[in-house]
Amino acid sequence: MLRLILYLLLLAPVVYGAVWLADHPGQLSLDWFGYRIQTSLGLLLAVFAFSLLAFGGLVLLLRAIVYVPTSIRRHQGSRHHQQGLTALTHAMSSLAIADWSRCEKEIKRAKHYLGHDNPATLLLSAQLAHASGNREKARAQWNAMLERPETRLVGLRGMIEQAVRDGQPQQAISHAREAWKAQPSDRWLSLIMLDLLTRNREWLEAQEVLDKSLRAKALTKDEARRYEAMFHTERARAAIDGKTPDLAADLLGLAIKRDPDFVPAQRELVALLVAQNDSRQAVKMMTRFWATHPQSGDVDHLIALFPDESPSKLQKRLQKLASINPEELESQIAQARMAIHASEWGVARNYLKSALTLQESPRIYHLLAQVEKGEKGDDKQAAEWLKRASYLPKDPSWHCRACGHDSLRWHLHCPSCDAFDSAVWQVPDSGILVPEVVS
């Protein structure tokens, strides 16, 4: 409706002008080179308007004729572009199903239609070379991508991965630094920087990367605190190996301050205090940590700290600890172990049976076998408990998500495959069906 009103408003002056000219036609006379032209104003304006229209049509016709080759090339270019995209799609599909020969063929088609320096074809060529094990060709493709500003970051990422696989840490760090400085908000680059720097024991730069990654929101606050606790713990271990226990204690204190629930730091600190024979601080830390993460291994620490105490007194110390978190499995197992140390077989058996109501564990059955041997010398019943333990999955351990390696000690880098931050505390899945308990 609004357009109609606007059209009428524009048309009204034109109609009014035409009517006015019809009412006042007038006469125009033109003498030119002996010729006299006489006409009305309206007719002259009509001839002028027609001449303009004819001229404009002629210009458009000439323009169309001139640009015909360009239009044809543009149409062909659009068709080639579409064919190139189709070839790229087929190449990616072939790469996903490991059909290397077809993938290479489709990449060649894509290069024909899109050009040999197209970023997508360069990337696919590099990925194909990497997937098919042709490292030299992959490196050449990544290097080619380094020459183009729009593909440089992708090329750097490829070179980083290539250098890591080839065992060239310094080259990997060099490429990673350049890429990360350009994109500090990239999570993958932040993590690979932390991986490479900590593997190379460059802790100060690793801390700087951690701080900047947090500000760039590549990592969350919880993740940053956890990584900082990991770094301090790993540095503390190096300090212990280097015979500087005071530095190790300070670093472990920082680790626990950054992440109070980081169990590896807790256990390292308790073990360090026990090794230093600092019974007061060791018991204080055990008491603090027992509220959230009770550990049956503290039985050994108490025995080591107080070698001259009677078994009954050691039991009282442990009972005080266990009372902080009495319903936990570790509390039951710890009290059973201390009772075995005191040769109180019935007490140990009761704690172990109580632990079985919480969760079956190979440790419990091994301890029950120890009780049978210690109390009655019953090898047959002990063998039954050990047989029962063999049906169960292993006890929890630090499991590498990358290679499956299990360890009782946490590591920042897997001791088997060197993967970064891959350890999770879990019960390995043995896939063995557990029979019913026979009482």
Residue pairs with C-beta under 8 A, 6 or more apart in sequence:
18 42
21 41
21 42
21 45
22 42
25 40
25 41
25 42
26 40
26 41
27 38
27 39
27 40
28 37
28 38
28 39
28 40
28 41
28 44
29 36
29 37
29 38
30 36
30 37
30 38
80 113
80 114
81 113
81 114
83 109
83 113
84 109
84 110
84 112
84 113
84 114
84 118
85 114
87 106
87 107
87 109
87 110
87 113
88 106
88 110
88 114
88 120
88 121
88 124
90 102
90 106
91 103
91 106
91 107
91 110
91 124
91 128
92 124
94 100
94 102
94 103
94 106
95 103
95 124
95 127
95 128
95 131
98 131
100 128
100 131
100 132
103 124
103 128
104 128
107 121
107 124
107 125
107 128
110 118
110 120
110 121
110 124
111 118
111 121
114 120
114 121
115 121
117 148
119 145
119 148
119 150
119 151
119 154
122 141
122 144
122 145
122 148
122 151
123 145
123 151
123 154
125 137
125 141
126 138
126 141
126 142
126 145
126 158
129 135
129 137
129 138
129 140
129 141
130 138
130 158
130 161
130 162
135 162
135 165
135 166
138 158
138 162
139 159
139 162
141 158
142 155
142 158
142 159
142 162
143 155
143 159
144 155
145 151
145 152
145 154
145 155
145 158
146 152
146 155
146 156
146 159
148 155
153 179
153 182
153 183
156 175
156 176
156 178
156 179
157 179
157 188
157 189
159 171
159 172
159 175
160 172
160 175
160 176
160 179
160 192
163 169
163 171
163 172
163 175
164 172
164 196
169 196
169 199
169 200
172 196
173 196
173 197
173 200
176 189
176 192
176 193
176 196
177 193
179 186
179 189
180 186
180 189
180 190
180 193
180 209
183 189
184 190
184 212
184 213
184 216
184 218
185 216
185 217
185 218
186 218
187 218
187 219
189 218
190 209
190 213
190 216
190 218
190 219
191 420
191 421
193 206
193 209
193 213
194 206
194 209
194 210
194 213
194 227
194 420
195 413
195 420
195 421
197 203
197 205
197 206
197 209
198 206
198 231
198 234
198 412
198 413
198 420
199 413
199 418
199 420
201 238
203 231
203 235
206 231
207 228
207 231
210 219
210 224
210 227
210 228
210 231
211 224
213 219
213 224
214 220
214 221
214 224
219 227
225 258
225 259
226 258
226 259
226 262
227 421
228 254
228 255
228 258
228 259
229 255
229 256
229 258
229 259
229 262
229 265
230 255
230 262
230 412
230 421
231 412
232 251
232 252
232 254
232 255
232 258
232 265
233 251
233 252
233 255
233 262
233 264
233 265
233 268
233 410
233 412
234 412
235 251
236 247
236 248
236 249
236 251
236 252
236 255
236 265
236 268
236 272
237 248
237 268
239 245
239 247
239 248
239 251
240 248
240 268
240 272
245 272
245 275
245 276
248 268
248 272
249 269
249 272
249 273
252 265
252 268
252 269
252 272
253 269
255 262
255 265
256 262
256 265
256 266
256 269
259 265
261 292
261 293
263 293
263 410
263 425
264 409
264 410
266 285
266 289
266 293
267 295
267 297
269 285
270 282
270 285
270 286
270 289
270 298
270 301
271 301
273 281
273 282
273 285
274 282
274 301
274 304
274 305
277 305
279 305
279 306
282 301
282 305
283 302
283 305
283 317
286 295
286 298
286 301
286 321
287 321
287 324
289 295
290 298
290 321
290 322
290 324
290 325
291 324
291 325
292 325
294 321
294 322
294 324
294 325
294 328
294 330
294 331
294 334
295 330
295 334
296 330
296 333
296 334
296 337
296 363
298 318
298 321
298 334
299 318
299 334
299 337
299 338
299 341
302 314
302 317
302 318
302 338
303 314
303 341
306 313
306 314
306 317
309 317
311 338
311 341
311 342
311 343
311 344
312 342
314 338
314 341
314 342
315 335
315 338
315 339
315 342
315 344
318 334
318 335
318 338
319 335
321 331
321 334
322 331
322 334
322 335
325 331
327 358
328 358
329 355
329 358
329 359
329 361
332 351
332 352
332 354
332 355
332 358
333 351
333 352
333 355
333 361
333 363
333 364
333 367
335 347
335 351
336 347
336 348
336 349
336 351
336 352
336 355
336 364
336 367
337 348
337 367
339 345
339 347
339 348
339 351
340 348
340 367
340 370
340 371
340 374
343 374
345 371
345 374
345 375
346 375
348 367
348 371
349 368
349 371
352 364
352 367
352 368
352 371
355 361
355 364
356 364
356 437
360 392
360 434
360 437
361 392
361 395
362 389
362 390
362 392
362 393
362 394
362 395
363 395
365 385
365 386
365 388
365 389
365 392
366 385
366 386
366 389
368 382
368 385
369 381
369 382
369 383
369 385
369 386
369 389
370 382
372 378
372 379
372 381
372 382
372 385
373 379
373 382
388 437
391 432
391 433
391 434
391 435
392 430
392 432
392 434
393 427
393 428
393 429
393 430
393 432
394 406
394 427
394 428
394 430
395 427
396 425
396 426
396 427
397 406
397 407
397 408
397 425
397 426
397 428
398 406
398 407
398 408
398 409
398 410
398 411
398 423
398 424
398 425
399 405
399 406
399 423
399 424
399 425
399 426
399 428
400 406
400 407
400 414
400 416
400 417
400 419
400 422
400 423
401 419
401 422
401 423
401 424
402 414
402 417
402 419
402 422
403 414
403 416
403 417
403 419
403 422
405 414
405 415
405 416
405 417
406 428
407 415
407 423
410 423
411 423
412 420
412 421
413 419
413 420
414 422
414 423
